[in-house]
């Protein structure tokens, strides 16, 4: 991983990988004591993945949270409209 992504896996960054069909996502993260592996599989839908052209993409914490929830983080849609005060 270090050679392919040119990043230090022990830096505390989270490394996220998606399966080919888009239903499975895995996260590798060094917590200071060991390497943690988190996996999530969606029953319906797919994880929205950034177009990277073979390179790594940097996501904000909010984008990562939406990605893990299966939300299209590129164009999130509000589920309710704000009410007018008064």
Secondary structure, DSSP 8 states (H G I E B T S, - for coil): -HHHH-S-TTSS-EEEEE-TTSSEEEEEEE-SSSEEEEEEE-SSS-------TTS-----HHHHHHHHHT--TTS---SS------
